[in-house]
């Protein structure tokens, strides 16, 4: 069964993000704010496969691979 990012509790999402981070080797240091906002912009049923953080125009940001 797919994880429902839009309906899951913040605690459940945090656990899922930690699981993904371990799988891909990302530390989530620059992505916490962006990951907290992610359920608001995901389409129904979309899955997060991976994410990465970085800098753009002097600010931090996240890139997510979704299915």
C-alpha positions as CSV (number, residue, x, y, z in Angstrom):
1,X,0.0,0.0,0.0
2,X,1.3,3.5,-0.9
3,X,2.0,6.0,1.8
4,X,-0.6,8.9,1.7
5,X,1.5,12.1,2.2
6,X,-1.6,14.3,2.1
7,X,-3.6,12.5,4.8
8,X,-0.8,11.2,7.1
9,X,0.0,12.9,10.4
10,X,3.1,15.1,10.6
11,X,4.7,12.4,12.8
12,X,4.0,9.7,10.2
13,X,5.3,11.9,7.3
14,X,8.5,12.7,9.3
15,X,9.1,8.9,9.7
16,X,8.5,8.3,6.0
17,X,10.9,11.2,5.1
18,X,13.5,9.7,7.5
19,X,13.1,6.3,5.8
20,X,13.6,7.9,2.3
21,X,16.5,9.9,3.6
22,X,18.3,6.8,4.8
23,X,17.7,5.0,1.5
24,X,19.1,7.9,-0.6
25,X,21.8,9.2,1.8
26,X,20.2,12.7,2.3
27,X,20.5,14.3,5.8
28,X,17.4,16.5,5.5
29,X,19.4,19.4,7.0
30,X,18.1,22.0,4.4
31,X,14.8,20.3,3.5
32,X,12.7,20.3,6.7
33,X,10.7,23.4,5.9
34,X,10.2,22.3,2.3
35,X,9.2,18.8,3.3
36,X,6.6,20.2,5.8
37,X,5.1,22.1,2.9
38,X,5.1,19.2,0.4
39,X,1.7,17.7,1.3
40,X,0.1,21.0,0.3
41,X,1.5,20.8,-3.3
42,X,1.4,17.1,-4.0
43,X,-1.5,15.8,-6.1
44,X,-3.7,13.1,-4.7
45,X,-1.8,9.7,-4.7
46,X,1.6,11.2,-5.6
47,X,4.5,9.4,-4.0
48,X,7.8,10.9,-3.0
49,X,10.6,8.7,-4.3
50,X,13.6,10.9,-3.4
51,X,14.6,14.4,-2.4
52,X,17.7,16.5,-2.2
53,X,18.5,19.9,-0.8
54,X,20.7,22.7,-2.2
55,X,21.2,26.4,-2.7
56,X,19.6,28.6,-5.4
57,X,19.7,32.3,-5.7
58,X,21.2,32.5,-2.2
59,X,18.5,30.5,-0.5
60,X,18.0,26.8,0.4
61,X,15.5,24.6,-1.4
62,X,14.5,21.1,-2.1
63,X,14.1,19.0,-5.2
64,X,11.7,16.1,-5.0
65,X,11.3,13.1,-7.3
66,X,7.7,12.1,-7.3
67,X,5.7,9.4,-9.0
